[in-house]
Amino acid sequence: MSKVEIFNSAPKHGYKEKSISVDHDAFKAVIESRRSVRVYDETTIPEGVMRECLRLALLAPNSSNLQTWQFYWVRDEVKKNKLVKYCLSQPAARTASELVVAVARPDRWREINALMLAKFDEAKKVKLKAAYQYYSRIVPMAYNMGPFGIYGPFKQLYVWFRGLSKPTPRGPYSLAGMRLWAQKSTALACENFMLAIRSYGFDSCPMEGMDAKRVKDLLDLPKGASICMVISAGKRADNGVYGPRVRFDQNLFIKEI
Amino acid sequence: MSKVEIFNSAPKHGYKEKSISVDHDAFKAVIESRRSVRVYDETTIPEGVMRECLRLALLAPNSSNLQTWQFYWVRDEVKKNKLVKYCLSQPAARTASELVVAVARPDRWREINALMLAKFDEAKKVKLKAAYQYYSRIVPMAYNMGPFGIYGPFKQLYVWFRGLSKPTPRGPYSLAGMRLWAQKSTALACENFMLAIRSYGFDSCPMEGMDAKRVKDLLDLPKGASICMVISAGKRADNGVYGPRVRFDQNLFIKEI
């Protein structure tokens, strides 16, 4: 395989995107005021706000830009009621104005990768040769696990062997590894969504305490998809936040080495 | 087991946290202007800015508030140079002012859970009985996988059986499932961190293309920890963003049902 240069040196691309300055305090207020809200009042979230927050979710960074995420906004009353039950009827779901299911789609890497290559082809003259190589060679090598994931163990062996002599990216080596890979990117987008909801004066609650199997059936998802979390959203009720935020000594979580 | 009420009804807690309004446009500018920056200039990020961004990372929502994350800010020159190599010496690492490793710590659930219970005990009169029950009963039931994860298959069987008749939270059923669980929360915090960096006029790049095994050894992490991503940060160089943001038709990713 010819050497792929994207990792070694910055390609000549001629593109410039200036760093704009933004208002730190306003941003901080969003992060600081976001709490997991467990009871909402009757206020509904305008459609346009929901659409804008979902759009902002998709601007999160993600692995190889393969965008292995999906957001199901469950609006149909019958489906929504079922989803509330699958979230164990907890108040955060039951009182919510809106419910969104974040889904990881590791099974779609090939589809998105094809779109990416088509985009390069469309541009005719591929300015970023290294990027084209990345999507045509590296991505399939990294993410194609073969039928039932049978390539996985061979990848693992190869990587282990290569890793003996030089730094080598590890994994994924299995369909479970692919799931983890896709879930991470999906979670990044979830955080964008929740902060965006807060930035409009509404609130959210991420729920993992739900029946992921039933939720998956409700959304009619294929086997390869997996539920990341259900996010409820609405306007916080007076008793919506159960207590002050609990965080422990930062030294347990932040290490300077 | 007595019924835990936290899921069924909002407890009486008497706590109020008003929803403050924030500046949506300022927030949106942070999300919109965040790009994965692959070349930084020589500008260094002030220490105080780094500390504040790390603090904001830890304000992300997370599963059961067990804060299964750690952020290693690698400042020592020798270690930092090694870390650059483990990130395959890509420009996003090589030219970065700072490097942070986000680590998922599923193995620490018991430690944080104990802190949580101690916090309730400290408050003497436990106002939130349901919350206390949650941490003393539900959490150990959900996250204790036993030595080498041997409880996992029994949990899975129990959940499968219970799930036949009613909505039942699924998983984790294995140490790999625990890893996924912790990685998701860690990714939420990573997104906070990257947005916070942007809000200060700096930029970041999340890297998964790195030798997670060598990174883990470098940080001297125990077996149960797992690397989520390495995040570089700095001031973007003129050629730091390789091209316009690539996103495909929203209908592929957002479903209204």
Boltz contact constraints between the chains, C-beta under 6 A:
constraints:
  - contact:
      token1: [A, 7]
      token2: [B, 88]
      max_distance: 6.0
  - contact:
      token1: [A, 7]
      token2: [B, 90]
      max_distance: 6.0
  - contact:
      token1: [A, 10]
      token2: [B, 39]
      max_distance: 6.0
  - contact:
      token1: [A, 10]
      token2: [B, 91]
      max_distance: 6.0
  - contact:
      token1: [A, 10]
      token2: [B, 239]
      max_distance: 6.0
  - contact:
      token1: [A, 13]
      token2: [B, 242]
      max_distance: 6.0
  - contact:
      token1: [A, 15]
      token2: [B, 243]
      max_distance: 6.0
  - contact:
      token1: [A, 16]
      token2: [B, 238]
      max_distance: 6.0
  - contact:
      token1: [A, 17]
      token2: [B, 241]
      max_distance: 6.0
  - contact:
      token1: [A, 19]
      token2: [B, 236]
      max_distance: 6.0
  - contact:
      token1: [A, 20]
      token2: [B, 33]
      max_distance: 6.0
  - contact:
      token1: [A, 21]
      token2: [B, 201]
      max_distance: 6.0
  - contact:
      token1: [A, 22]
      token2: [B, 29]
      max_distance: 6.0
  - contact:
      token1: [A, 22]
      token2: [B, 30]
      max_distance: 6.0
  - contact:
      token1: [A, 22]
      token2: [B, 199]
      max_distance: 6.0
  - contact:
      token1: [A, 23]
      token2: [B, 26]
      max_distance: 6.0
  - contact:
      token1: [A, 24]
      token2: [B, 199]
      max_distance: 6.0
  - contact:
      token1: [A, 24]
      token2: [B, 200]
      max_distance: 6.0
  - contact:
      token1: [A, 26]
      token2: [B, 23]
      max_distance: 6.0
  - contact:
      token1: [A, 26]
      token2: [B, 26]
      max_distance: 6.0
  - contact:
      token1: [A, 27]
      token2: [B, 27]
      max_distance: 6.0
  - contact:
      token1: [A, 27]
      token2: [B, 30]
      max_distance: 6.0
  - contact:
      token1: [A, 27]
      token2: [B, 199]
      max_distance: 6.0
  - contact:
      token1: [A, 29]
      token2: [B, 22]
      max_distance: 6.0
  - contact:
      token1: [A, 30]
      token2: [B, 22]
      max_distance: 6.0
  - contact:
      token1: [A, 30]
      token2: [B, 27]
      max_distance: 6.0
  - contact:
      token1: [A, 31]
      token2: [B, 56]
      max_distance: 6.0
  - contact:
      token1: [A, 31]
      token2: [B, 59]
      max_distance: 6.0
  - contact:
      token1: [A, 33]
      token2: [B, 20]
      max_distance: 6.0
  - contact:
      token1: [A, 36]
      token2: [B, 61]
      max_distance: 6.0
  - contact:
      token1: [A, 39]
      token2: [B, 10]
      max_distance: 6.0
  - contact:
      token1: [A, 54]
      token2: [B, 254]
      max_distance: 6.0
  - contact:
      token1: [A, 56]
      token2: [B, 31]
      max_distance: 6.0
  - contact:
      token1: [A, 58]
      token2: [B, 253]
      max_distance: 6.0
  - contact:
      token1: [A, 59]
      token2: [B, 31]
      max_distance: 6.0
  - contact:
      token1: [A, 61]
      token2: [B, 36]
      max_distance: 6.0
  - contact:
      token1: [A, 61]
      token2: [B, 206]
      max_distance: 6.0
  - contact:
      token1: [A, 63]
      token2: [B, 208]
      max_distance: 6.0
  - contact:
      token1: [A, 70]
      token2: [B, 253]
      max_distance: 6.0
  - contact:
      token1: [A, 71]
      token2: [B, 254]
      max_distance: 6.0
  - contact:
      token1: [A, 72]
      token2: [B, 255]
      max_distance: 6.0
  - contact:
      token1: [A, 72]
      token2: [B, 257]
      max_distance: 6.0
  - contact:
      token1: [A, 73]
      token2: [B, 256]
      max_distance: 6.0
  - contact:
      token1: [A, 74]
      token2: [B, 257]
      max_distance: 6.0
  - contact:
      token1: [A, 75]
      token2: [B, 256]
      max_distance: 6.0
  - contact:
      token1: [A, 85]
      token2: [B, 167]
      max_distance: 6.0
  - contact:
      token1: [A, 86]
      token2: [B, 167]
      max_distance: 6.0
  - contact:
      token1: [A, 88]
      token2: [B, 7]
      max_distance: 6.0
  - contact:
      token1: [A, 88]
      token2: [B, 167]
      max_distance: 6.0
  - contact:
      token1: [A, 90]
      token2: [B, 7]
      max_distance: 6.0
  - contact:
      token1: [A, 91]
      token2: [B, 10]
      max_distance: 6.0
  - contact:
      token1: [A, 115]
      token2: [B, 248]
      max_distance: 6.0
  - contact:
      token1: [A, 167]
      token2: [B, 85]
      max_distance: 6.0
  - contact:
      token1: [A, 167]
      token2: [B, 86]
      max_distance: 6.0
  - contact:
      token1: [A, 167]
      token2: [B, 88]
      max_distance: 6.0
  - contact:
      token1: [A, 167]
      token2: [B, 211]
      max_distance: 6.0
  - contact:
      token1: [A, 167]
      token2: [B, 214]
      max_distance: 6.0
  - contact:
      token1: [A, 168]
      token2: [B, 211]
      max_distance: 6.0
  - contact:
      token1: [A, 169]
      token2: [B, 209]
      max_distance: 6.0
  - contact:
      token1: [A, 170]
      token2: [B, 212]
      max_distance: 6.0
  - contact:
      token1: [A, 170]
      token2: [B, 213]
      max_distance: 6.0
  - contact:
      token1: [A, 176]
      token2: [B, 176]
      max_distance: 6.0
  - contact:
      token1: [A, 180]
      token2: [B, 180]
      max_distance: 6.0
  - contact:
      token1: [A, 183]
      token2: [B, 184]
      max_distance: 6.0
  - contact:
      token1: [A, 184]
      token2: [B, 183]
      max_distance: 6.0
  - contact:
      token1: [A, 184]
      token2: [B, 187]
      max_distance: 6.0
  - contact:
      token1: [A, 187]
      token2: [B, 184]
      max_distance: 6.0
  - contact:
      token1: [A, 187]
      token2: [B, 187]
      max_distance: 6.0
  - contact:
      token1: [A, 187]
      token2: [B, 188]
      max_distance: 6.0
  - contact:
      token1: [A, 188]
      token2: [B, 187]
      max_distance: 6.0
  - contact:
      token1: [A, 188]
      token2: [B, 191]
      max_distance: 6.0
  - contact:
      token1: [A, 191]
      token2: [B, 188]
      max_distance: 6.0
  - contact:
      token1: [A, 191]
      token2: [B, 191]
      max_distance: 6.0
  - contact:
      token1: [A, 199]
      token2: [B, 22]
      max_distance: 6.0
  - contact:
      token1: [A, 199]
      token2: [B, 24]
      max_distance: 6.0
  - contact:
      token1: [A, 199]
      token2: [B, 27]
      max_distance: 6.0
  - contact:
      token1: [A, 200]
      token2: [B, 24]
      max_distance: 6.0
  - contact:
      token1: [A, 201]
      token2: [B, 21]
      max_distance: 6.0
  - contact:
      token1: [A, 206]
      token2: [B, 61]
      max_distance: 6.0
  - contact:
      token1: [A, 208]
      token2: [B, 63]
      max_distance: 6.0
  - contact:
      token1: [A, 209]
      token2: [B, 169]
      max_distance: 6.0
  - contact:
      token1: [A, 211]
      token2: [B, 167]
      max_distance: 6.0
  - contact:
      token1: [A, 211]
      token2: [B, 168]
      max_distance: 6.0
  - contact:
      token1: [A, 212]
      token2: [B, 170]
      max_distance: 6.0
  - contact:
      token1: [A, 213]
      token2: [B, 170]
      max_distance: 6.0
  - contact:
      token1: [A, 214]
      token2: [B, 167]
      max_distance: 6.0
  - contact:
      token1: [A, 236]
      token2: [B, 19]
      max_distance: 6.0
  - contact:
      token1: [A, 238]
      token2: [B, 16]
      max_distance: 6.0
  - contact:
      token1: [A, 239]
      token2: [B, 10]
      max_distance: 6.0
  - contact:
      token1: [A, 241]
      token2: [B, 17]
      max_distance: 6.0
  - contact:
      token1: [A, 242]
      token2: [B, 13]
      max_distance: 6.0
  - contact:
      token1: [A, 243]
      token2: [B, 15]
      max_distance: 6.0
  - contact:
      token1: [A, 248]
      token2: [B, 115]
      max_distance: 6.0
  - contact:
      token1: [A, 253]
      token2: [B, 58]
      max_distance: 6.0
  - contact:
      token1: [A, 253]
      token2: [B, 70]
      max_distance: 6.0
  - contact:
      token1: [A, 254]
      token2: [B, 54]
      max_distance: 6.0
  - contact:
      token1: [A, 254]
      token2: [B, 71]
      max_distance: 6.0
  - contact:
      token1: [A, 255]
      token2: [B, 72]
      max_distance: 6.0
  - contact:
      token1: [A, 256]
      token2: [B, 73]
      max_distance: 6.0
  - contact:
      token1: [A, 256]
      token2: [B, 75]
      max_distance: 6.0
  - contact:
      token1: [A, 257]
      token2: [B, 72]
      max_distance: 6.0
  - contact:
      token1: [A, 257]
      token2: [B, 74]
      max_distance: 6.0
